[in-house]
Amino acid sequence: MLSLKSKFTETDSELARFARILALPVRVYIVRMIIENGNSISKKEICDGPFEMENLLKHMAELKLTGIIKASGTKADTIYSIDIALFNQMVSRFFSLFDHLNSIAQFPHVHLANGNGGDAIHEKSTESTDSLNFGAFIKKHRLALKISQEELSRKTKIDRAELSRIECGKKSPGPEKLISLSKALYIDLDSLTKEYYSSRIVNIVAESGFSDVILKNVLTRLNYFLPAV
């Protein structure tokens, strides 16, 4: 029998390490304060918080050792910031993990009829195939970060009306706007790009009426352009 340890992936270990690092409220407070101050906060500003300075500085030093927090400047005028690349990577992986967990909610669930235990009725989750839409993906991440449409519009410089149409699946943002969305939503650009093009392909196939002929033709072309190594 295989041990559980043998099934751990490198991502599992990284997520567990990241979760342990932020497992204390004081550390979450530190990270939150840095983010809320535009990813740049002085030693004096962070130490003006509700925690004892000695305890706070101890946790700051430990977060710095993990690589999540970076420090610059002289000892008296130290400025702290978050390693955005590392933080985005971890956030993206957590969202990916939660996406897999959320897929469980999309299975049909048994609903018993009222009264004498009538026949079981199978119902689909309210999350229909709309959950596969790129706009729904963007909206889910925006809501998870508690960012309003107006704020996301300001950060990405995408018109709010256009952003609304994107989230409703009525408009494609175009690949040129993916970088802005990636930065504003703390999503790894590669993951966002894959989601974007996957959604576009699904939409094109859906518009074709899911014709087997078209799907077979697509696979034939893919095998031609992307031959197996």
N, C-alpha and C positions, 0 to 999 in steps of 0.2 A: 504493500500500500504506500502510495506516494505521500510524503509529508506535506503539510500546508506550506511550509517554507519554500519547497521546491517550486511552488506555483506563483510565488511572488514575482512581480515584474519590477524592473528598475523604476518605473513610474510609481508603482505602489509604495516603494521605499521612499521616494522623493516626497510624495504627498504626505506620508506619515511623518517624515522628518519636519516638513513645513508646518504641519498641524501641531506637532510638539513644540516647535519654536514659538508659535503664537498661542499656546495653550493657557497663558496667564493674562488676566484682564489688563494688567499694567502694560504688557507688551502690545496688546491690541490698541490700548490708549496711545502709546508712543507712535505706532504706525499711523493711527488715525490722525493724530495731531500734525504729523509731518505732511500727510496727504492734504489735509484741510488747509494747510498753510502754503499750498502751491509747491509741494515737494521741496521745501527749503525752510528750515527752522533753526534758529540759533540755540546754543547751549543754554543761554539765559532764559529764552522763551519756553523751552521744554521743561526747565527746572522750576518754572513759576507755577507748575501744576499742583494738583492736590496730593502729591506723593512726597515722601521724604527724599531729599536730594540724593543722599547716599544710596538708597535703594534704587532710585530712578537711574542714576548713573551706572549702577551695576548691570541693570537690564539693558541699558543702551550699549554698554560694552559687549555684552553677550550677543545682542542682535547684530552688532558690527562684525563680530567674529564669524557669524553665520553667512555674512555677505549680503543680507537683506538691506541693511542700513550702511550707507557710506558717509564718511566724515571728511571735511576739507577745512582748510584754514588753520590758524594758529591755535594753541591750546586755549587761550582766553576767548578767542572769537571763533570757536568751532561751529561749522554749519553742517547740519545733518540732512540727508536726503535718502530716498528709497532707490534701490537698484531697480529701475523700471523694467528692464529686460527680464531679470529674474522673477520679479513680482508678477509681471504679465504672464510669464510662462506657467507659473504655479496656478494663478487664477484660471487660466485657460484650461489647464489640466483638471482642476476641480470642476469647472463647468462641464467638461467632457464627461467626467465621472457621473455628475448629477443627471446629464442627458441620458446616460445608460440606465440610471435608476428610474428616471421619469418614464422611460419607455414601458416599465412594468404597468404603469397606470393606464396604458393604452390597450391592455388586454381586455376583452369582454369580461364583465363581472356579473355574477349571479344575483338576481333581484327576486326575492320571494313575493308572491302575490299576497295581498291582505286576506285575512280570514283563515280558512282551514288548510293552510299550507298547500295552495294550488301549485300548478306547474311552475317550474323555475323559468324565468324569462331572462334571456341573454341580451344585454344592452352594451353598446359600444361607448367608450369614454367620450365625453363632450369634446375632447381634443381630437378632432378629425384629422384628415390629411393636411389641414391648414398648418399643423405643427411642423410639416416638412417645408413650409414656405420660408424663404430667406428672410422676409420681413418679420415673420413671427419669431425667428431666431434672434433678430436684432432687438425686437421689442422685449423678449424674455430677458436678454442680458441687460437692457436698459432698466427694466423694472427691478431686476436683482440688485443693481447698483443704486437704486432709488434716485434715478436721474429723470427729470421731466423731459418731455419732447422739446420744449423750448431750450432747456440747458444743453441737450445733445445737439440741437440745431446750432447753437452758438459755438460749441466746441468743435464741431465738424465743418462749420460754415456751409451746411446744407440747409436750404430754405425749409422752414418748418412745415409748410404745406406739402412740399416734396417728400419730406421725411415721413409725414403721416401717410402718404400714398405708398411709400416704400414698405412701411410696417404693415399696411393693409394688403400688401402683395399686388398692388395695382401698378407699381412702377419699379423698374430695376435701377439700382443706384449707379450701375456702371463700374467697371473695375478701377477707374481712376479715383473713386471715392472710398475704396476699401481701406486705404491707409489711414485716412482720417477717422473712419469708424473703428478701426483696429485700436488706434491710440486712445480714443475717447471711451471705448468700452473695455479696455484692458484685455483684448483678445489677441492671441498670437496671430500675426498676419497670415501665416501659412494655413492655420485652421480656418480662419475667416474666408480665405480665398477658396479653399476646398468646399466649404459650405455654400458659397456663392455660386460656383460653377456647377456643383451637384444639383442645386435648386434649379438653375437654368436648364440643365439637361432634362430634369424631371418634368419641368413645365413644357418643354418642347415635345417630349414623348407624349405627355398628356394631351397636348393639342392635336397630336397625330391620331388620337383615338386608340392609343396603345396597340397599334397594328403590329402583328407578329412579323409581317414582312419588313416593316421599318426597323424593328428591333434587331432582326437578323442581319439586315443590311448594315446597321450601325456596328454590330459586333464584328462583321466581316471587315469593315473599314478600320476599326480599332486594331484588329489583329494584323492588318497590313501596315498601319502607321506605327504601332507600338508592339512589335514582335516580341515574343517571350525570350528572355535572355537565357 
